[in-house]
Amino acid sequence: MYNDENKDFISLDKKEELTPLEVHNHEEHKHYVGCDCCDTKTKDMTKIWLCVSAVLTLILLVAAVCSVGVKKESVEILKSDLAGDRTVVTTVNGDGKVYTSSEIYANNINSVVAIQTEVVTTNIFGQKISGATAGSGFIISENGYVLTNAHVVESASSIKVLMSDKSEYKATIVGSEEESDVAVLKIESENKFKPVILGDSDKMIIGEDIVAIGNPLGELTFSITKGIVSALDRSIQVDAYTTLNMFQVDCAVNEGNSGGPIFNMYGEVIGIVSAKYASSTIEGLGFCIPINDVSNIITDLIDYGKVRNKAYMGISIADVDERMVSQYKMVKGAYISTIEKGSCAEKAGLKIGDIIVKFDDKEVKSVSELLSFKKSYRAGDSAILKIWRSGEYKDITIVFDEYDEKVVKELEEKQNEELQQQLPQGNQGYQEYPDNYNRDELEDFFWEFFADEFGY
């Protein structure tokens, strides 16, 4: 008998035989085995389930075939489902629970690592000199991928990763992106590791609690400090020509914390400790890279060892500061000192001596600002540059090339050679400048300060 309430066919304890002429009431929701109409319904439902099963089996087989050969190694990075859109491989269910600092520490201490590197340099006498640096990092996959800062492992000849249980492993650099100060390492082990869960840094609010776990001073391993998010969207200049978007924290971070994680109180990583300001008159201020800013970079570094489709303009640029504005009657922006032949800059119509003052809708007042704006573009994207040329403003549309590190290095070497040949001859400089410039004074000024900036 079939019971509509339970959607099951059941047999009666008592066998009921029906004559061909006997009538039974289906409106009472009783269906009998042996009844032609009831058996027909049974067969129809069986056919439906068989079709559904066949379709599901086909889907699984196609998925299995498509997955073969896509990657040499499966990398599973966890991201909380509290975080919205995914840019990583696997999502886990976020429980929405707010944890205490001690719970976050206990849950993640096995996912945070101390990093020690050996750096070998050669002095002016040709002698090899060994040095050591220290930093922090955190595991992002079970098979041992570690995220840290690029500057932590820069020029490292060997890398060692230390776990909280005092175990040590060798590690190698999978890929590094200096412009974003991010590097991915691979622990040389077949062991399975516990990864962190990545959160959504776009959902940060000023004043929310956060904790940092790291390796301050390279000695006080696996320390935890607590604070709040003090500010968002800080443009921090980490070197002469690199500006990063960061958020500010007030928890204690020191040398050695670089590369370590910043957790929200859901136990998710929302940032990477990267920089600190400190002086005798200023309390240390911590700055962190938002995890969303590097999510795509992480997967590119793991899969390809580099960031793909990075926008490249094929120009060398220099700052125009206030002194040059007043002395040479120029405008503030990014001055183009060289243009690579065949580059997108040349094709777009840019010329040596142009000053870029606007990048799409963003004002450009320095080289670092222009480079920061360019990071959000990929090869093949276009932008409208407002330039100042011979006292007039002009809009030029540029379609970005793809950055090729090998080509850029060759260009730098060639230009350095040309520079060495030209400097002893009285700083001749480049031969092409806009009209109405005092060429002699301008050449001397630019050769003194900017002749070594290449590859943008």
MOTA-V999552 format. One record per residue. N is the residue number from 1. RES is the residue in one letter. PHI is phi in radians with two decimals (999 if undefined). D_LAST is the distance of its C-alpha to the last C-alpha in Angstrom with 1 decimal. Layout:
BEGIN
<<N;RES;PHI;D_LAST> <N;RES;PHI;D_LAST>>
END
This chain:
BEGIN
<<1;M;999;77.9> <2;Y;-1.81;74.5> <3;N;-1.88;73.7> <4;D;-1.09;71.2> <5;E;-1.18;70.5> <6;N;-1.73;69.3> <7;K;1.02;68.2> <8;D;-2.23;70.0> <9;F;-1.54;72.8> <10;I;-2.26;75.6> <11;S;-1.68;79.0> <12;L;-1.27;82.2> <13;D;-1.09;84.2> <14;K;-1.76;87.2> <15;K;-1.24;87.1> <16;E;-2.08;87.7> <17;E;-1.71;89.0> <18;L;-1.98;88.7> <19;T;-1.39;91.0> <20;P;-0.98;89.5> <21;L;-1.70;91.0> <22;E;-1.27;90.1> <23;V;-1.91;87.8> <24;H;-2.19;85.4> <25;N;-1.68;83.3> <26;H;-1.27;79.5> <27;E;-1.17;79.1> <28;E;-1.46;80.2> <29;H;1.14;77.0> <30;K;-2.00;79.0> <31;H;-2.10;78.1> <32;Y;-1.90;80.3> <33;V;-1.20;79.6> <34;G;1.86;81.8> <35;C;-1.48;81.4> <36;D;-1.01;80.1> <37;C;-1.19;77.9> <38;C;-1.21;76.7> <39;D;-1.12;75.9> <40;T;-1.09;74.0> <41;K;-1.12;71.7> <42;T;-1.08;71.2> <43;K;-1.13;70.2> <44;D;-1.08;67.8> <45;M;-1.13;66.0> <46;T;-1.11;65.9> <47;K;-1.08;64.3> <48;I;-1.05;61.6> <49;W;-1.12;60.7> <50;L;-1.12;60.6> <51;C;-1.12;58.2> <52;V;-1.06;55.9> <53;S;-1.08;56.0> <54;A;-1.11;55.2> <55;V;-1.11;52.2> <56;L;-1.08;50.8> <57;T;-1.09;51.4> <58;L;-1.09;49.5> <59;I;-1.06;46.5> <60;L;-1.10;46.4> <61;L;-1.14;46.7> <62;V;-1.10;43.9> <63;A;-1.09;41.6> <64;A;-1.13;42.6> <65;V;-1.14;41.9> <66;C;-1.13;38.5> <67;S;-1.35;37.4> <68;V;-1.26;38.3> <69;G;1.46;35.5> <70;V;-1.29;32.6> <71;K;-2.36;31.6> <72;K;-1.24;32.9> <73;E;-2.49;33.6> <74;S;-1.43;34.3> <75;V;-2.01;32.2> <76;E;-1.94;33.7> <77;I;-1.89;31.9> <78;L;-1.62;34.1> <79;K;-2.40;33.3> <80;S;-1.16;36.0> <81;D;-1.36;37.4> <82;L;-1.35;37.4> <83;A;-1.69;33.6> <84;G;1.44;33.5> <85;D;-1.07;31.2> <86;R;-1.70;30.4> <87;T;-2.08;27.0> <88;V;-2.12;28.8> <89;V;-1.30;31.5> <90;T;-2.22;34.7> <91;T;-1.98;36.2> <92;V;-1.95;39.1> <93;N;-1.36;41.6> <94;G;-1.40;41.0> <95;D;-1.49;44.3> <96;G;1.29;43.3> <97;K;-1.38;45.1> <98;V;-1.59;44.2> <99;Y;-1.71;44.5> <100;T;-1.43;45.4> <101;S;-1.04;43.2> <102;S;-1.17;45.6> <103;E;-1.21;45.4> <104;I;-1.09;41.6> <105;Y;-1.09;41.8> <106;A;-1.12;44.5> <107;N;-1.31;42.7> <108;N;-2.14;39.3> <109;I;-1.09;40.1> <110;N;-1.40;40.2> <111;S;-1.80;36.7> <112;V;-1.72;35.0> <113;V;-2.22;34.3> <114;A;-1.69;33.9> <115;I;-2.04;31.3> <116;Q;-2.13;32.0> <117;T;-2.20;29.8> <118;E;-1.93;30.6> <119;V;-2.07;28.0> <120;V;-1.92;29.0> <121;T;-2.15;27.7> <122;T;-2.02;29.0> <123;N;-1.46;30.2> <124;I;-1.17;30.6> <125;F;-1.66;34.0> <126;G;1.43;32.7> <127;Q;-1.52;34.2> <128;K;-1.43;32.9> <129;I;-2.13;32.7> <130;S;-1.72;32.6> <131;G;-2.40;31.5> <132;A;-2.29;31.5> <133;T;-2.26;29.4> <134;A;-2.41;30.5> <135;G;-2.81;29.2> <136;S;-2.27;30.1> <137;G;-2.89;29.4> <138;F;-2.61;31.2> <139;I;-1.38;32.4> <140;I;-2.02;31.1> <141;S;-2.68;33.3> <142;E;-1.10;36.7> <143;N;-1.57;35.6> <144;G;1.65;33.8> <145;Y;-1.44;30.1> <146;V;-2.16;28.9> <147;L;-1.79;26.1> <148;T;-2.68;24.8> <149;N;-1.48;21.9> <150;A;-1.11;19.3> <151;H;-1.25;20.2> <152;V;-1.22;23.8> <153;V;-1.93;23.6> <154;E;-1.06;20.8> <155;S;1.09;22.2> <156;A;-1.27;25.5> <157;S;-1.57;27.9> <158;S;-2.66;30.2> <159;I;-2.32;30.3> <160;K;-2.20;33.5> <161;V;-1.95;34.1> <162;L;-1.94;37.2> <163;M;-1.71;39.0> <164;S;-1.17;41.4> <165;D;-1.51;44.4> <166;K;1.32;43.4> <167;S;-1.31;42.4> <168;E;-2.23;39.5> <169;Y;-2.42;37.2> <170;K;-1.36;34.7> <171;A;-2.44;31.2> <172;T;-2.17;28.2> <173;I;-1.45;24.6> <174;V;-1.43;24.0> <175;G;-2.95;20.3> <176;S;-2.49;17.9> <177;E;-2.23;14.8> <178;E;-1.13;13.6> <179;E;-1.09;11.4> <180;S;-1.83;14.7> <181;D;0.98;17.0> <182;V;-2.28;19.1> <183;A;-2.45;20.8> <184;V;-2.01;23.7> <185;L;-1.92;26.6> <186;K;-2.19;29.7> <187;I;-1.23;33.1> <188;E;-1.48;35.1> <189;S;-2.81;38.2> <190;E;-1.58;40.2> <191;N;-1.16;41.3> <192;K;-1.66;40.6> <193;F;-2.07;38.9> <194;K;-1.62;39.0> <195;P;-1.51;35.7> <196;V;-1.34;34.8> <197;I;-1.92;34.6> <198;L;-1.48;31.4> <199;G;-1.73;32.1> <200;D;-2.03;30.4> <201;S;-1.22;28.4> <202;D;-1.19;28.3> <203;K;-1.63;32.1> <204;M;-1.09;31.9> <205;I;-2.25;33.9> <206;I;-1.11;34.1> <207;G;1.75;37.1> <208;E;-1.29;37.4> <209;D;-1.29;38.4> <210;I;-2.51;36.1> <211;V;-2.31;36.6> <212;A;-2.08;34.5> <213;I;-2.16;35.5> <214;G;-2.97;34.1> <215;N;-2.22;34.6> <216;P;-1.05;34.6> <217;L;1.16;34.7> <218;G;1.28;34.6> <219;E;-2.22;38.4> <220;L;-1.56;39.5> <221;T;-1.15;38.5> <222;F;1.00;38.8> <223;S;-1.60;39.3> <224;I;-2.07;39.2> <225;T;-2.29;38.5> <226;K;-2.19;38.9> <227;G;-2.90;37.5> <228;I;-2.31;36.2> <229;V;-1.34;32.9> <230;S;-1.50;32.7> <231;A;-2.86;29.8> <232;L;-2.01;27.2> <233;D;0.95;23.6> <234;R;-1.54;22.8> <235;S;-1.57;19.3> <236;I;-1.91;19.3> <237;Q;-1.53;16.9> <238;V;-1.53;17.3> <239;D;-2.63;15.5> <240;A;-0.99;14.0> <241;Y;-2.32;10.6> <242;T;-2.27;11.6> <243;T;-2.08;14.0> <244;L;-2.04;16.1> <245;N;-1.41;18.7> <246;M;-2.40;22.0> <247;F;-1.94;25.7> <248;Q;-1.73;28.1> <249;V;-2.24;31.2> <250;D;-1.95;34.2> <251;C;-1.27;35.4> <252;A;-1.20;35.4> <253;V;-2.27;32.4> <254;N;-2.39;32.0> <255;E;-0.95;30.2> <256;G;1.88;30.8> <257;N;-1.35;30.4> <258;S;-0.97;26.7> <259;G;1.60;26.0> <260;G;-1.43;29.4> <261;P;-1.52;30.4> <262;I;-1.96;31.4> <263;F;-1.81;34.3> <264;N;-1.46;35.8> <265;M;-1.45;39.5> <266;Y;-1.58;39.6> <267;G;1.40;38.4> <268;E;-1.88;35.0> <269;V;-1.38;31.7> <270;I;-2.03;29.6> <271;G;-2.89;27.1> <272;I;-2.12;25.7> <273;V;-1.08;26.4> <274;S;-2.33;23.3> <275;A;-2.58;23.9> <276;K;-2.54;26.8> <277;Y;-1.85;27.6> <278;A;-2.71;30.9> <279;S;-2.73;32.8> <280;S;-1.21;36.4> <281;T;-1.95;36.5> <282;I;-2.13;34.3> <283;E;-1.15;35.3> <284;G;-0.98;32.6> <285;L;-1.98;30.3> <286;G;-1.72;28.8> <287;F;-2.31;25.6> <288;C;-2.32;24.9> <289;I;-1.46;22.3> <290;P;-1.07;23.9> <291;I;-1.13;24.8> <292;N;-1.14;24.0> <293;D;-1.22;20.3> <294;V;-2.13;20.2> <295;S;-1.02;23.0> <296;N;-1.20;21.1> <297;I;-1.10;18.8> <298;I;-1.01;22.1> <299;T;-1.16;23.6> <300;D;-1.11;20.5> <301;L;-1.13;20.6> <302;I;-1.19;24.4> <303;D;-1.40;24.5> <304;Y;-2.20;21.6> <305;G;1.36;20.5> <306;K;-2.75;16.9> <307;V;-1.53;15.3> <308;R;-1.42;15.6> <309;N;1.00;14.0> <310;K;-1.28;10.7> <311;A;-1.16;8.8> <312;Y;-2.45;5.9> <313;M;-1.81;5.6> <314;G;1.37;5.6> <315;I;-2.31;5.3> <316;S;-1.91;6.0> <317;I;-2.31;7.4> <318;A;-2.56;10.6> <319;D;-1.22;13.3> <320;V;-1.93;16.3> <321;D;-1.64;19.2> <322;E;-1.09;22.8> <323;R;-1.12;24.1> <324;M;-1.22;21.9> <325;V;-1.04;22.9> <326;S;-1.39;26.5> <327;Q;-1.39;26.6> <328;Y;-1.97;24.6> <329;K;0.99;25.3> <330;M;-1.91;21.7> <331;V;-2.09;20.4> <332;K;-1.33;18.4> <333;G;2.86;14.8> <334;A;-1.97;11.3> <335;Y;-1.46;12.0> <336;I;-1.53;10.1> <337;S;-1.75;11.2> <338;T;-2.52;10.2> <339;I;-2.33;9.7> <340;E;-1.25;9.9> <341;K;-1.13;13.4> <342;G;1.38;14.2> <343;S;-1.35;10.8> <344;C;-1.13;11.2> <345;A;-1.14;10.1> <346;E;-1.15;13.0> <347;K;-1.11;15.2> <348;A;-1.31;14.9> <349;G;1.80;16.1> <350;L;-1.22;13.5> <351;K;-2.29;14.5> <352;I;-1.07;13.8> <353;G;1.75;15.4> <354;D;-1.13;14.7> <355;I;-2.05;14.3> <356;I;-1.40;12.9> <357;V;-2.00;15.7> <358;K;-2.62;15.9> <359;F;-2.14;13.9> <360;D;0.96;16.9> <361;D;-1.69;19.6> <362;K;-1.87;17.7> <363;E;-1.27;17.7> <364;V;-1.90;14.7> <365;K;-2.00;16.1> <366;S;-2.77;13.4> <367;V;-1.07;9.7> <368;S;-1.08;10.9> <369;E;-1.16;12.4> <370;L;-1.06;9.7> <371;L;-1.14;7.7> <372;S;-1.14;11.3> <373;F;-1.12;12.1> <374;K;-1.16;9.3> <375;K;-1.07;10.9> <376;S;-1.44;14.1> <377;Y;-1.85;12.9> <378;R;-2.05;13.3> <379;A;-1.01;12.8> <380;G;1.69;15.3> <381;D;-1.26;15.3> <382;S;-2.11;15.2> <383;A;-2.59;14.7> <384;I;-1.77;16.2> <385;L;-1.75;14.4> <386;K;-1.64;16.9> <387;I;-2.09;16.2> <388;W;-1.92;18.6> <389;R;-2.40;19.7> <390;S;0.90;22.8> <391;G;1.48;24.3> <392;E;-2.19;23.9> <393;Y;-1.68;21.8> <394;K;-2.61;20.6> <395;D;-1.67;19.3> <396;I;-2.27;16.9> <397;T;-1.62;16.4> <398;I;-2.13;13.3> <399;V;-1.91;13.7> <400;F;-1.22;10.6> <401;D;-1.39;10.5> <402;E;-1.65;10.9> <403;Y;-1.16;8.6> <404;D;-2.17;10.8> <405;E;-1.02;10.9> <406;K;-1.11;13.4> <407;V;-1.11;11.8> <408;V;-1.13;8.7> <409;K;-1.13;11.5> <410;E;-1.09;13.6> <411;L;-1.11;11.2> <412;E;-1.07;11.0> <413;E;-1.08;14.7> <414;K;-1.11;15.4> <415;Q;-1.22;13.8> <416;N;-1.14;15.6> <417;E;-1.10;18.8> <418;E;-1.10;18.5> <419;L;-1.12;18.1> <420;Q;-1.11;21.2> <421;Q;-1.28;23.1> <422;Q;-1.52;22.5> <423;L;-1.04;23.1> <424;P;-1.16;26.8> <425;Q;-1.66;27.4> <426;G;1.66;27.1> <427;N;0.93;23.3> <428;Q;-1.10;23.3> <429;G;1.29;19.6> <430;Y;-1.40;18.0> <431;Q;-1.69;20.6> <432;E;-2.13;19.3> <433;Y;-2.41;19.6> <434;P;-1.13;21.1> <435;D;-1.11;24.9> <436;N;1.24;26.8> <437;Y;-1.62;24.4> <438;N;-1.39;26.2> <439;R;-1.07;24.3> <440;D;-1.08;25.9> <441;E;-1.14;25.3> <442;L;-1.17;21.8> <443;E;-1.08;20.8> <444;D;-1.04;22.6> <445;F;-1.15;20.9> <446;F;-1.23;17.3> <447;W;-1.16;18.2> <448;E;-1.18;19.9> <449;F;-1.94;17.2> <450;F;-2.18;13.7> <451;A;-1.20;13.8> <452;D;-1.88;12.2> <453;E;-1.77;8.7> <454;F;-2.33;6.3> <455;G;1.31;3.8> <456;Y;-2.08;0.0>>
END
